[in-house]
Amino acid sequence: MSKRSRVLLGVASLTLLASGCAAERAEGPPAPDVWVEPAAVPDSNPDPRVVEVDLEAREAEKTYLEGKTTTVLAYNGTVPGPLIEANVGDRLIVHFRNSLPEETTIHWHGVRLPNEMDGAPAVQAPIAPGGEFTYEFTLRDAGFYWFHPHVMEEEQIRRGLFGVIRVRGEGEPQADDEKIVVLSDALLREDGRFDDEIDDEIIMMGREGNLLLVNGKVMPALDVQAGALTRLRIVNVANGRFFNLALPGHAFRVIGTDGGLIPKPYDAEKLLVAPGERYDVLLIAQGEPGTELTLTNAPYERGHHTGLAAPMPLATVRIGEGPALSGPARRTLPDSGPAIERLPGGAADTTITFDEAYVGRELKFLVDGKTHPDVPPIHVERGATRVIDLKNDAEMDHPFHLHGFFFQVLARDGVAVADEALANKDTLILPQRSTTTIVARFDEPGHWMYHCHILEHAERGMMGEIVVSP
């Protein structure tokens, strides 16, 4: 039996262990756990336009399976790490201390910032155990972002090093409630320790855990009020798992993605979130008070027969016992959002090709036929707008992530994307055997990474660099 098959077979048993259910109850979903939001890290600066916080990476203990302790890596002792709250234009100062027994950095995923603050190996030496570093930059964009290491990220992220940033701006959409949804998983042994075994199947697909987690919990219960408007800020921080969210009888009104709010909201009956991606959605719960629904991870074919997997429960959505909103108080979903600048299109002047192959007996993930650091850099003049063809020759999807800049999708396989789909992205699914055309304006000098956000792929070569001249 393959490792992947063993993982899939282990999902039900470990999930039941985590929720304290007996083995004979395996035919039903586990009992709901408590919904927990990441706690906001204290701001020590009295200036209302400066957010100054302390972050520490250290080992901690967490209980995923009842009666079993798992040693995790954590920011400020929690998994997920804390929430950084700020507004557009705020100066963010982060005093970081590395109390791990290994080196690390912090990458601010999706945040536009100076190159020396990016935390990537091209621009920052790893912070040694016991070392400190101060990250400081201005938050230019409203949206939902996250932070994580860019040293040994395959190991450090799966063990718990991730946190979130919520940046608010003008014209925030109205909602009765707002929830943060951090999607992740963990591959655990029965004794609660992380399963460190790795084989070609795990490398090929990215590590997928046998325990699905929302905000670090197994099957938490989200309480909503019938007819009320709930805003969900969603991020996928898993190494390799794609989350394809589905809630029976409901659609998600997508109002934003990686780079903030979008001009034309749309409905998604299933919301596909690749590793590294974020979505901002609104939901109006439909049903009688007391109704319980199961939010599931629906199958999605991202290659190598992954679409044959069974749906997996993620969370319980409970419609509250209070009276439903009705009449003038009843909420409606928005049909429009703020305008964003459309970048100019045209023919692609650069092509980046992604593929996978065995090099000898080792599975490698390639950019233009090479593996990082041997991938030739792409040189761009500061302020230039470039149209790039992202060609995926592999037999599986790859989530592409660009550091430091937003991009917009112009076309897929030569077919122009409609104006209604305009959005600023930093992470994007490249479907197998396809070409996606994007455009980006490179207005910040430095050495900027791009890579697949399946972490096992990035670590094994699927990474390149764009050099923007001073």
N, C-alpha and C positions, 0 to 999 in steps of 0.2 A: 504494500500500500504506500502511495506517495505521501510526502510530508504535507502537501496541500490537502489531500483527502483526509489525513489524520486531523488536520486543523479544523476542517469543516465538520467532521464527526464530533469533535470536541466542543463545539459551540454550545450545544444545548446543555451538556452536563456541567460545564464550568459556569454557565450563566445561572443555572439552578443552584449550584453551590454558593455563588455570590449572593443570591437573594435568600438563602436559607431554606429553599424548597427541598422536599424529599425526592429521591430518584423516581419514585412511583408516580410523581406528578409531572413527568417529562412531557406529557401530551399538551400542556398549556403553557402560556407565557409566564415568566416569573412574576412574583408580587412586586408592585411598584416601590422604588426607593424614593427618598426625599430629593426634590429638586433643589440644587444648590447653585447659586451664582458665584462666579469668581469675585472675590472681595477686592474693592478698590484699594490700591496701595496709597498710604498717606502722603499728601503733598506738604512738604516742610517749608515752602517758600510763601511768604505773605503777599508777594506781588501777584495780583489776579491774572497777569499775562505770562507768568512763569510757573511751570509745573516742575517741581524738583522732588525726586524720589530716590529711595535706596532699593537696590535689587541685589540679592545674594543667591548664587547657585550653590546648592549643597545637597548632600544626601539626606533623605528623610524616609520615613516609613508610612505606608498606606495600606489599608485593608481593602482589597478587591474581592477576595474570597473569604467567606465567614470563617473566623477563627484562624486565618492565615495572614501573615505579614509579608508585604512585598517591600523590598528596599528600592526606592525610586530616586531619581534626580529631580530636584524641585527648585523653582524660584521662590524665595521667601518661605520655603517649607511646604508649599501646597502644589497639588497637581489637579487641574490646571493651575498655572501660576497666576499672580494677581492681575487685576484690571488696572490699566493706566487710563485715567479720564482726563480729557483736555478739550480745548476749543481750537478752531482754525486760527492760526496766527500766534498761538502760544509757543513760548520757548520751552522745550522739554530738556531737562537736565537729569540724567540717570547716573547715579554713583553706583557702579557695579563692582562687586567683589566676588572673586572665584574661590569658593571654599570647597571645591571638588578636589579629588585626588588626581585629576587630569586637567589638561588645558582646555580652554573653551573661548568663545566670543559670543556676542549677540548680534544677530542680523535682524533688521527691522523690516519685516516682509511687507512690501507694498508701499512703504513710506518713501516719498521723494525727499532726499536729504543730500548733504555733501558726501562725496565719495569716501572720505576718510572716516566717516561715521557708519559705513555700511556693514561692517563686521565680517566681510568676506575675506578669504585668505589672500586675495590679490592686493588688498589695501591695508590689512591689519594683521600684525603678528599675533599669534595665539596668546591669550592671557594665561600665564602659568598658575599652577595651584598656589593659592595665597596672594595672587596678584590682584590689582585693582585697575579700573579704567573708567573714565567719565565720558559718557556719550552726551553730546549736546547739539541740538538742531531745532529749527523752527518747523512746526507742523503746518504744511501748506494746504492740505486737502482734508475736507470732512470725509469721514468714512470709518470703516471697521478694518483694523489691521492686526497683525500678530507678530510676536518676536520669538526667536529660537536661535540655537547655536548655528554657526557655519563652520565648526570644527567637529569632526567625528559626529556629524549630525545624524547619520543613520542610527547610531547607538544612543546618542544623548536625547534626541527627540522621542524615540520610542520608549525611553525610560522616564519621560515626564517633563523635559525642559521645554515648555512652551507657555506663553501668556498672551494676553490680548490688549489692544489699544482701541478705545472708542473716541473718535474726534468729532465733535459736533460743530455744525455751521449754521448759517442763517437758513430759515425756511425749512426746518426739520419737520417731517410729516407728523401729523397728530395721531396719537394712539392712546388707548386706555391703559395699556401695559406694554412693557418692553422686556424681552428676555434675551440673554446671551446663550448661544447654543454652540458649544465646542465639541465637535465630533472627533472621536479617536477610537483606538482599540488597543488591546494588550494581549500578547501571546504569553500565557502563563502555564507553568507546570501545576500539578495538583497540589504541591506544597506551597504555592503562592509565589515561587521565584519566577523571574523571567526565563522563558525558554530561549536559550542563545543558539540553539542548533540552526544551522543554515545549510541549504543545499541549492542546486540549480533552479528548482521550482520557486523557492522563496526569492532568489535573486531575480528570476525572470519576471515575477508578478509584483515584486515588492512585498515586504513582510506584512501579512494580514493576521491580526490577532484572533484568538478564540473567545475573546470577551469584547463586546461592543459597548462603548462608553459614551455618555452625554454628560459633559461637565464633570468627568471623572467618576460618574455613577453608572450602575447597571439599572436599566429600566426605570429612570426617575419619572415621577408623575408631574406633569405640567398642568396647573389649574388655570382655566380660562372661564370667562363668563359668556354665556350664550348671547350672540349679537354684538359683543364688544370687539374692539379692534386691537389685536395683539401684534406687536412688531417683534420679529425674530431676527437677530443678528447672528448669522451662521458662518462658521469656519470649519474646514476640514484640516486637522493637523496630523492625520495618520501618515505613516511611512508610505503605504502603497494602496490602501483601501479606498475605492471610490464609494461615496454614499449617494444612493439614488432614493431620495426621500419621498414617501407616499403616505397620505393620511386619508382613510376612506371617506368618500363623500365631500372632499374638500380639494380646492386648488390653492396654490400659493400665488399671491399677487407679488411678483418680483418688482421691487421699486429701486433696487440698487445692486451693484456688484462690487468687484474689487476696488475700483476707483471712485466709489460713491454713488449718489443717486443718478438715475438715468432719465432721459426725457420722456420715454414712452414705456410706462409699466406694462407688464404682460402677465398672463396666467400660466402656471405650470402645474399640471396634475401630478407630475413627477419632477422633482428638482434634483438634477444631477450635480454633485459637488465633488470635484477632483481634489486630490491632495494639494493644499496651498490656497485653494479658491475660497472666496467669501461671497455670501449672498445676503441681501437685506430684503426681507419679505414681510408682507402684512397678511393676516389671517383673521377671518371672522368665523368663529366657531358656530356650527349649525347643529342643533339637537336640543333635546329636553335636558333640563338640569338633572344631574346624576348620571348622564351618559358617559361611558368611558370608551375611548378610541385608542387604537394602537398605531403609533407612528412606526413605520417599517423602513428597512433598507431593502428596496426592491432589486431584483436581479438586473444587471446591465452587462451587455456583451462588450467588454473592452479588449477582447482577444483571448485566444487559447481556451475557448469554451466557458468563459466565466459567466455567460448568460444563463447557464444551466443551474446555477446555485439557487437554493431556496430563499424566499424572503426571510429576513431576520428582524425581530422586534428590537426597537431602539428606545422607545419611551411610551408612557401612557399619557394621553391627553384627557383630562377630566373636565367636563363641563360643570361649572359651579352650580351650587344649590340656590344661589340668589336669583332674583327675577331677571328675565331676559330684557335687554334693551329693546325698546320699540318706539314707534312714532317719531317725534322730532329728535329723541335721544339716540335713535339707532344710527350706527356708523355706516358709512359707505366707503368703498375702495376708490383710491384716486386713479384717474385715467391719464394724468400727465404729471411730469416732473420738471425739474429745472433744466434749462438748456445747457448743453456743453459744446465746446468748440469741436467742429468736425475738421480733422486734419486732411490735407489734400492727398488725393490718391494718385493713380498713374501706374505705369508699368513697374514691376519689381526691378530694383537695381542690385539686389543681393538675394542669394538663395542659401538657406541653411538646411542640410539634409540630415535626418536622424535615422539611425538603423541599429540593428543588433546582430552580433555574429560571434561565433566561437573563434578565439585567437589561440591556436593550439588547443588545449583542453579547457581553457578559461573563457567563460561567457563575458563578453564586453558589450558596452553600449556606446555607439559611435556618433560623432558629429563630423560630417564631411569625411567619413572614412577613417577618422582618427579618434583617439581618446585623450581627454584632458590629462596633462597640460600640453599635449602636442598638437591641439587644435589651433590652427593659425588664427590670430585675432582679427576682428573686423575693425577697420579704422574709419572713424566718422568725424567730420568737422563739427565743432561746437555750434549748436543752433540749427544744424541740418535736420531736415525731415527725410526719413528713409522709408522706402517701401520694400518689404522683405517677404519673400516666399519661404514659409516654413514647410518643408517637405518631409513627411513621415513615411519612410519606406518599410517600416517594421510591420509585423503582423499583430500589433497590439497598439492601443492608444497610449500616448505619452502626454502628460501635463507639462506644458512649457511655461517656465517662469523667467521673467526679465527683471533684473535688479534696477532700481533707481528711476524707472520711467513707466508711464502708462503707454499702452498702445491701443489701437482700434482695429477691428477686423474689417477688411475691405471685401474679401471674397473667399469662398470655399470651392476648391476644384474649379476655379475660373468663373464661378457664378457669383455675381455681385451680391453682397449682403444688403438687405433693405435698410433704408434710413431709419426705420422704426427700431432697428436692432442696435442703434448707436450706443456704445458704452465704452468707458475707459477700463481697461483690463491690465493686470500684470501677470495673471496666470490663466492658461487657456488649454483646453483639451485639444490635442492634435489627433484626430481619428486615424486609425490604421489605414495605410495605403492611400494617403490623401495629401493635398496641399492646401494650406491656409495662408492667405495673403494678409499681412498686417502693415500698419503704418505707425511710426513713432517719431517724436521730435526729441532729439538728443541735446538738451540745453544745459547739461551739467557735466563738466569735464571729469575725466578719471577713467579708471579701469572697472568696467561693470560686467558682472557675471550674467550668463543665461544658462539654464540647465533644465533637465527633466526633474520634476518635483516628486517622482518616485525615488526615494532617497537611495535605495540600493542601486539605481541606475546612475544617479549623479556621482555616487562614490566610485563607480566603475567606469567612468569616462564620459558620460553624456553631459558635458559641460563645456562652454566656450566663453569667450570674452569679447566685449565690445569696448574699444578704446576711443574715447571722445577727447579730441585735442583741446588744450587749454584755450 
